Amino acid sequence: MLIRIIMAFFILFVVSFNAVAGEHSYTCTIMHVYELDNDGSLRSSDVEKQFKGKGFLISRVTGEIIGDVVPSLLSRSSKIIVKGNNDYPFKAVTDFGYQAQLVRTNGFFPEVKKSFFATSIGGAGFITGLCE
């Protein structure tokens, strides 16, 4: 636990000086938050106003997420499922024991800003936005 906290502070320190390039991390901004409706469709969540515009960092090395919205610091484990490349999206999963979290970033898009999708099974619903 102490090691994760130290790593988090180190990553935040490095990010604050713009030293971390897209090669090692994604810096993401939340655009929308959805929740599952009773008919199986997605609808805007009541918490979207609270989270819209907030950011977080995804480590492309460990899969850990640092930020206010979908942090993984208190998880049992974070694991990269697919590192991502020109053909496949980056995918990481986090295990909290009582819930799981999945994040997918479309790093293969040629645009500088790449779309992302995150969901927490038992958590905040479905979050979408852009990463750099």
Backbone as ProteinMPNN parsed JSONL, in Angstrom:
{"seq_chain_A": "MLIRIIMAFFILFVVSFNAVAGEHSYTCTIMHVYELDNDGSLRSSDVEKQFKGKGFLISRVTGEIIGDVVPSLLSRSSKIIVKGNNDYPFKAVTDFGYQAQLVRTNGFFPEVKKSFFATSIGGAGFITGLCE", "coords_chain_A": {"N_chain_A": [[0.826, -1.188, 0.0], [1.892, 1.272, 0.831], [3.87, 1.527, -1.057], [2.366, 1.882, -3.398], [1.201, 4.381, -2.865], [3.465, 5.998, -2.773], [4.318, 5.641, -5.409], [2.154, 6.84, -6.714], [2.359, 9.551, -5.915], [4.833, 10.122, -7.062], [4.277, 9.781, -9.816], [2.314, 11.767, -10.157], [3.904, 14.009, -9.584], [5.758, 13.919, -11.683], [4.013, 14.197, -13.863], [3.072, 16.769, -13.423], [5.115, 18.318, -14.346], [5.041, 17.884, -16.992], [6.588, 15.795, -18.005], [5.999, 13.228, -18.584], [5.383, 11.39, -21.335], [3.034, 10.478, -23.972], [3.766, 7.925, -24.431], [4.114, 6.616, -22.01], [1.91, 7.159, -20.437], [-1.596, 8.053, -20.288], [-3.388, 11.042, -20.281], [-6.466, 11.87, -19.229], [-9.753, 13.254, -19.846], [-12.968, 13.597, -18.582], [-15.973, 13.424, -20.354], [-18.618, 12.52, -20.511], [-21.037, 10.833, -18.415], [-22.716, 7.885, -17.959], [-25.571, 5.821, -17.131], [-27.117, 2.62, -16.673], [-30.325, 2.146, -17.942], [-33.682, 1.069, -17.081], [-34.769, -0.203, -19.307], [-32.641, -1.294, -20.612], [-31.121, 0.443, -22.086], [-28.686, 3.16, -22.338], [-28.5, 6.054, -20.288], [-28.024, 9.536, -19.513], [-26.228, 10.116, -16.561], [-27.127, 11.185, -13.247], [-24.944, 12.119, -11.888], [-23.264, 13.21, -13.737], [-22.801, 15.997, -14.029], [-21.203, 16.497, -11.829], [-18.823, 15.125, -12.422], [-18.025, 15.779, -15.04], [-15.514, 17.123, -17.08], [-13.506, 16.649, -15.253], [-10.304, 15.135, -14.577], [-7.986, 12.375, -15.061], [-5.187, 10.128, -14.745], [-3.812, 7.513, -16.661], [-1.655, 4.909, -16.258], [0.389, 3.57, -18.687], [2.135, 1.644, -18.237], [1.651, 0.165, -15.873], [-1.123, 0.017, -15.681], [-2.496, 1.237, -13.704], [-4.685, 3.741, -12.32], [-4.849, 7.14, -11.658], [-6.45, 9.673, -9.982], [-9.388, 11.717, -9.327], [-11.764, 10.455, -10.016], [-11.849, 7.705, -11.12], [-9.983, 6.147, -9.507], [-7.357, 3.758, -8.852], [-5.843, 3.16, -6.681], [-6.51, 1.922, -4.235], [-6.998, -0.662, -4.881], [-6.953, -4.282, -5.218], [-5.45, -5.251, -7.299], [-4.064, -4.115, -10.421], [-4.164, -4.575, -13.879], [-2.789, -4.762, -17.093], [-4.503, -5.633, -19.919], [-4.403, -5.511, -22.702], [-1.76, -3.988, -24.266], [-1.973, -2.163, -26.295], [-1.665, -0.8, -29.584], [-0.958, 0.138, -32.986], [-3.129, -1.135, -34.069], [-4.809, -2.168, -32.091], [-6.802, -1.354, -29.178], [-5.747, 0.111, -26.023], [-6.166, -1.657, -23.023], [-7.167, -2.082, -19.688], [-7.661, -3.66, -16.514], [-8.999, -3.439, -13.245], [-9.018, -4.84, -10.038], [-11.011, -4.742, -7.275], [-11.918, -6.483, -5.455], [-14.6, -6.417, -4.314], [-15.705, -5.233, -6.479], [-15.124, -4.626, -10.008], [-13.144, -2.866, -12.409], [-12.948, -1.498, -15.638], [-11.006, -0.124, -18.226], [-10.724, 1.348, -21.397], [-8.818, 2.613, -23.971], [-8.694, 4.228, -27.006], [-6.071, 4.171, -28.397], [-5.023, 3.68, -30.881], [-6.128, 5.382, -32.689], [-5.496, 7.928, -35.119], [-5.674, 10.584, -34.377], [-4.665, 13.221, -32.099], [-6.049, 13.444, -29.669], [-7.589, 10.843, -28.039], [-10.363, 8.665, -27.835], [-11.906, 7.382, -24.838], [-13.238, 4.784, -22.743], [-14.663, 3.888, -19.738], [-15.668, 1.674, -17.177], [-17.215, 0.702, -14.165], [-17.943, -2.103, -12.507], [-20.462, -2.255, -10.428], [-20.03, 0.287, -9.603], [-19.532, 3.663, -10.613], [-20.88, 3.635, -13.076], [-20.914, 4.192, -16.581], [-18.281, 5.753, -18.137], [-17.151, 8.207, -20.381], [-14.856, 9.874, -22.607], [-12.011, 11.911, -23.528], [-8.544, 11.28, -24.194], [-5.061, 12.137, -23.988]], "CA_chain_A": [[0.0, 0.0, 0.0], [2.784, 2.423, 0.903], [4.56, 1.614, -2.349], [1.414, 2.474, -4.348], [1.066, 5.806, -2.555], [4.709, 6.633, -3.226], [4.264, 5.657, -6.873], [1.152, 7.833, -7.13], [2.93, 10.883, -5.758], [5.89, 10.271, -8.057], [3.655, 9.985, -11.125], [1.711, 13.113, -10.165], [5.014, 14.966, -9.639], [6.29, 13.907, -13.042], [2.997, 14.744, -14.759], [2.97, 18.215, -13.226], [6.184, 18.96, -15.122], [4.863, 17.455, -18.382], [7.691, 14.931, -18.406], [5.492, 11.925, -19.0], [4.845, 11.459, -22.691], [1.986, 9.526, -24.265], [4.372, 6.598, -24.455], [4.055, 6.026, -20.671], [0.639, 7.405, -19.763], [-2.655, 8.826, -20.92], [-4.058, 12.021, -19.441], [-7.836, 11.795, -19.741], [-10.766, 14.188, -19.36], [-14.314, 13.021, -18.65], [-16.944, 14.195, -21.116], [-19.977, 12.043, -20.221], [-21.235, 9.726, -17.472], [-23.987, 7.239, -18.257], [-25.968, 4.697, -16.293], [-28.011, 1.696, -17.356], [-31.741, 2.387, -17.691], [-34.452, -0.161, -16.875], [-35.057, -0.862, -20.583], [-31.396, -1.795, -21.169], [-30.389, 1.503, -22.788], [-27.891, 4.052, -21.501], [-29.003, 7.415, -20.144], [-27.109, 10.405, -18.767], [-26.292, 9.916, -15.116], [-27.31, 12.384, -12.429], [-23.633, 12.566, -11.384], [-22.445, 13.714, -14.833], [-22.399, 17.378, -13.73], [-20.151, 16.425, -10.812], [-17.595, 14.557, -12.962], [-17.679, 16.316, -16.358], [-14.346, 18.007, -17.088], [-12.463, 16.166, -14.331], [-9.315, 14.331, -15.265], [-7.232, 11.325, -14.388], [-4.024, 9.632, -15.466], [-3.714, 6.058, -16.792], [-0.29, 4.442, -16.523], [0.468, 2.56, -19.744], [3.122, 0.664, -17.774], [1.068, -0.694, -14.838], [-2.573, -0.028, -15.766], [-3.092, 1.959, -12.583], [-5.364, 4.995, -12.624], [-4.711, 8.12, -10.589], [-7.351, 10.8, -10.182], [-10.526, 11.813, -8.419], [-12.968, 9.762, -10.455], [-11.727, 6.246, -11.242], [-8.655, 5.772, -9.011], [-7.147, 2.339, -8.569], [-4.838, 3.05, -5.617], [-6.936, 1.036, -3.149], [-7.393, -1.939, -5.464], [-6.12, -5.465, -4.973], [-4.497, -5.337, -8.407], [-4.345, -3.507, -11.725], [-3.489, -5.387, -14.879], [-3.001, -4.397, -18.483], [-4.964, -6.774, -20.7], [-3.823, -5.272, -24.023], [-0.934, -2.771, -24.21], [-2.393, -1.26, -27.356], [-0.713, -0.486, -30.644], [-1.631, 0.781, -34.119], [-4.307, -1.903, -34.465], [-5.638, -2.567, -30.963], [-6.897, -0.376, -28.096], [-5.196, -0.161, -24.7], [-7.204, -2.124, -22.098], [-6.68, -2.452, -18.354], [-8.701, -4.018, -15.562], [-8.623, -3.266, -11.842], [-9.802, -5.692, -9.146], [-11.165, -4.215, -5.925], [-12.481, -7.541, -4.622], [-16.05, -6.282, -4.304], [-16.084, -4.748, -7.797], [-14.055, -4.575, -11.005], [-13.155, -1.657, -13.226], [-12.319, -1.694, -16.937], [-10.782, 1.093, -19.01], [-10.276, 1.105, -22.779], [-8.431, 3.844, -24.652], [-8.473, 3.972, -28.429], [-4.77, 4.728, -28.713], [-4.672, 3.445, -32.28], [-6.653, 6.469, -33.523], [-4.41, 8.831, -35.525], [-5.849, 11.889, -33.757], [-3.92, 13.439, -30.856], [-6.963, 13.076, -28.587], [-8.13, 9.514, -28.272], [-11.53, 8.411, -26.993], [-11.789, 6.328, -23.832], [-14.432, 4.257, -22.111], [-14.37, 3.231, -18.466], [-16.839, 1.231, -16.447], [-16.959, 0.062, -12.886], [-19.026, -3.019, -12.197], [-20.842, -1.962, -9.054], [-19.553, 1.632, -9.288], [-20.047, 4.914, -11.161], [-21.555, 3.502, -14.362], [-20.103, 4.211, -17.8], [-17.655, 7.068, -18.283], [-16.491, 8.373, -21.662], [-14.165, 11.147, -22.768], [-10.852, 11.971, -24.399], [-7.214, 11.169, -23.588], [-3.899, 12.536, -24.776]], "C_chain_A": [[0.872, 1.253, 0.0], [3.505, 2.627, -0.422], [3.65, 2.253, -3.383], [1.253, 3.97, -4.104], [2.298, 6.561, -3.017], [4.736, 6.72, -4.744], [3.293, 6.716, -7.373], [1.709, 9.242, -7.025], [4.036, 11.131, -6.777], [5.3, 10.556, -9.438], [3.021, 11.363, -11.208], [2.775, 14.195, -10.256], [5.561, 15.068, -11.058], [5.297, 14.539, -14.012], [2.911, 16.256, -14.628], [4.046, 18.977, -13.983], [6.16, 18.524, -16.586], [5.988, 16.56, -18.883], [7.229, 13.568, -18.878], [4.849, 12.076, -20.368], [3.755, 10.421, -22.852], [2.489, 8.098, -24.313], [4.193, 5.878, -23.118], [2.72, 6.221, -19.968], [-0.345, 8.095, -20.694], [-3.171, 9.807, -19.882], [-5.452, 12.193, -20.016], [-8.758, 12.816, -19.078], [-12.139, 13.575, -19.599], [-15.246, 13.974, -19.39], [-18.384, 13.823, -20.737], [-19.949, 10.922, -19.189], [-22.639, 9.185, -17.725], [-24.278, 6.175, -17.213], [-26.969, 3.853, -17.073], [-29.448, 1.987, -16.946], [-32.462, 1.046, -17.57], [-34.738, -0.91, -18.163], [-33.791, -1.37, -21.275], [-30.601, -0.763, -21.944], [-29.56, 2.32, -21.794], [-28.548, 5.424, -21.451], [-27.983, 8.222, -19.356], [-27.332, 10.214, -17.281], [-26.494, 11.248, -14.408], [-25.983, 12.935, -11.927], [-22.746, 13.141, -12.489], [-21.95, 15.139, -14.56], [-21.215, 17.414, -12.762], [-18.801, 15.999, -11.411], [-17.127, 15.164, -14.281], [-16.532, 17.319, -16.247], [-13.241, 17.596, -16.134], [-11.52, 15.237, -15.08], [-8.706, 13.256, -14.4], [-6.118, 10.864, -15.307], [-4.069, 8.114, -15.49], [-2.263, 5.722, -17.094], [-0.342, 3.364, -17.597], [1.492, 1.482, -19.391], [2.484, -0.325, -16.802], [-0.443, -0.879, -14.959], [-3.261, 0.706, -14.633], [-3.659, 3.3, -13.029], [-5.265, 5.904, -11.409], [-5.598, 9.302, -10.911], [-8.507, 10.745, -9.212], [-11.651, 10.846, -8.759], [-12.841, 8.247, -10.483], [-10.375, 5.748, -10.718], [-8.562, 4.279, -8.697], [-6.177, 2.118, -7.413], [-5.221, 2.077, -4.505], [-7.353, -0.347, -3.651], [-6.478, -3.071, -5.01], [-5.043, -5.569, -6.047], [-4.998, -4.554, -9.612], [-3.538, -4.292, -12.742], [-3.815, -4.865, -16.27], [-3.374, -5.672, -19.231], [-4.356, -6.708, -22.096], [-3.051, -3.963, -23.948], [-1.333, -1.742, -25.25], [-1.273, -1.0, -28.344], [-1.479, 0.17, -31.781], [-2.919, 0.084, -34.535], [-5.29, -2.187, -33.33], [-5.666, -1.493, -29.874], [-6.174, -0.85, -26.837], [-6.354, -0.582, -23.808], [-6.556, -2.515, -20.783], [-7.879, -2.752, -17.456], [-8.144, -3.874, -14.148], [-9.575, -4.091, -10.985], [-9.811, -5.086, -7.752], [-11.683, -5.282, -4.964], [-13.989, -7.519, -4.674], [-16.58, -5.714, -5.615], [-14.866, -4.749, -8.719], [-14.231, -3.331, -11.855], [-12.395, -1.939, -14.52], [-12.154, -0.347, -17.616], [-10.221, 0.69, -20.366], [-10.0, 2.467, -23.405], [-8.093, 3.514, -26.093], [-7.192, 4.647, -28.9], [-4.355, 4.557, -30.155], [-5.243, 4.516, -33.202], [-5.53, 7.426, -33.889], [-4.514, 10.226, -34.892], [-5.035, 11.99, -32.472], [-4.778, 13.053, -29.662], [-7.652, 11.778, -28.961], [-9.295, 9.265, -27.322], [-11.225, 7.309, -25.977], [-13.166, 5.962, -23.324], [-13.987, 3.593, -20.823], [-15.683, 2.818, -17.82], [-16.392, 0.548, -15.162], [-18.162, -0.808, -12.575], [-19.331, -2.872, -10.717], [-20.457, -0.548, -8.65], [-20.285, 2.73, -10.034], [-20.775, 4.784, -12.484], [-20.576, 3.478, -15.5], [-19.59, 5.617, -18.033], [-16.96, 7.115, -19.636], [-15.813, 9.742, -21.719], [-12.997, 11.021, -23.714], [-9.552, 11.907, -23.602], [-6.154, 11.708, -24.553], [-2.705, 11.736, -24.312]], "O_chain_A": [[0.611, 2.191, -0.753], [3.724, 3.758, -0.855], [4.104, 3.083, -4.17], [1.178, 4.743, -5.059], [2.187, 7.646, -3.59], [5.126, 7.743, -5.307], [3.578, 7.411, -8.349], [1.548, 10.043, -7.945], [4.158, 12.239, -7.299], [5.758, 11.454, -10.144], [3.169, 12.056, -12.215], [2.572, 15.2, -10.937], [5.796, 16.163, -11.569], [5.683, 15.321, -14.881], [2.699, 16.952, -15.621], [3.892, 20.173, -14.233], [7.113, 18.752, -17.33], [6.303, 16.572, -20.073], [7.993, 12.834, -19.505], [3.876, 12.814, -20.527], [3.563, 9.576, -21.977], [1.696, 7.16, -24.241], [4.125, 4.649, -23.092], [2.427, 5.521, -18.999], [0.022, 8.641, -21.735], [-3.369, 9.439, -18.725], [-5.606, 12.615, -21.162], [-8.573, 13.189, -17.919], [-12.431, 13.092, -20.693], [-15.303, 15.167, -19.094], [-19.257, 14.687, -20.651], [-18.984, 10.164, -19.095], [-23.619, 9.929, -17.706], [-23.387, 5.694, -16.512], [-27.589, 4.33, -18.023], [-29.76, 2.065, -15.757], [-31.906, 0.006, -17.922], [-34.933, -2.126, -18.135], [-33.861, -1.833, -22.414], [-29.506, -1.064, -22.418], [-29.71, 2.189, -20.579], [-29.087, 5.899, -22.45], [-27.173, 7.66, -18.619], [-28.466, 10.158, -16.805], [-26.085, 12.299, -14.902], [-25.905, 14.112, -11.573], [-21.605, 13.521, -12.227], [-20.791, 15.449, -14.835], [-20.336, 18.269, -12.875], [-17.753, 16.46, -10.96], [-15.944, 15.071, -14.61], [-16.571, 18.24, -15.431], [-12.14, 18.143, -16.2], [-11.89, 14.632, -16.086], [-8.882, 13.227, -13.182], [-6.11, 11.173, -16.499], [-4.332, 7.484, -14.466], [-1.706, 6.202, -18.081], [-1.036, 2.359, -17.439], [1.693, 0.53, -20.146], [2.742, -1.525, -16.889], [-0.992, -1.829, -14.401], [-4.489, 0.788, -14.607], [-3.179, 3.911, -13.984], [-5.555, 5.499, -10.283], [-5.508, 9.871, -11.999], [-8.597, 9.842, -8.381], [-12.415, 10.457, -7.876], [-13.684, 7.564, -9.901], [-9.688, 5.0, -11.415], [-9.545, 3.635, -8.331], [-5.734, 0.991, -7.192], [-4.343, 1.467, -3.894], [-7.988, -1.11, -2.924], [-5.384, -2.844, -4.492], [-3.895, -5.918, -5.771], [-6.2, -4.359, -9.792], [-2.379, -4.633, -12.506], [-4.968, -4.565, -16.583], [-2.65, -6.666, -19.182], [-3.858, -7.706, -22.615], [-3.624, -2.93, -23.601], [-1.046, -0.556, -25.086], [-0.095, -0.983, -27.988], [-2.561, 0.711, -31.553], [-3.718, 0.654, -35.278], [-6.473, -2.421, -33.578], [-4.671, -0.798, -29.666], [-6.01, -2.049, -26.612], [-7.409, 0.051, -23.824], [-5.529, -3.193, -20.759], [-8.958, -2.18, -17.614], [-6.972, -4.152, -13.894], [-10.79, -4.049, -11.178], [-8.764, -4.933, -7.122], [-11.867, -5.006, -3.778], [-14.603, -8.519, -5.047], [-17.791, -5.716, -5.837], [-13.727, -4.859, -8.265], [-15.338, -2.813, -11.999], [-11.325, -2.548, -14.497], [-13.064, 0.482, -17.584], [-9.362, -0.187, -20.469], [-10.846, 3.36, -23.373], [-7.292, 2.618, -26.361], [-7.228, 5.579, -29.703], [-3.425, 5.222, -30.613], [-4.886, 4.562, -34.38], [-4.681, 7.714, -33.045], [-3.532, 10.967, -34.878], [-4.747, 10.979, -31.83], [-4.291, 12.404, -28.736], [-8.218, 11.636, -30.045], [-9.225, 9.611, -26.143], [-10.403, 6.426, -26.221], [-14.126, 6.722, -23.456], [-13.032, 2.816, -20.822], [-16.683, 3.529, -17.908], [-15.341, -0.089, -15.097], [-19.272, -0.306, -12.401], [-18.559, -3.308, -9.863], [-20.546, -0.205, -7.471], [-21.515, 2.737, -10.088], [-21.264, 5.798, -12.983], [-19.531, 2.833, -15.419], [-20.371, 6.564, -18.116], [-16.257, 6.175, -20.005], [-16.162, 10.651, -20.966], [-12.974, 10.154, -24.588], [-9.469, 12.413, -22.483], [-6.344, 11.724, -25.77], [-1.606, 11.906, -24.838]]}, "name": "protein", "num_of_chains": 1, "seq": "MLIRIIMAFFILFVVSFNAVAGEHSYTCTIMHVYELDNDGSLRSSDVEKQFKGKGFLISRVTGEIIGDVVPSLLSRSSKIIVKGNNDYPFKAVTDFGYQAQLVRTNGFFPEVKKSFFATSIGGAGFITGLCE"}
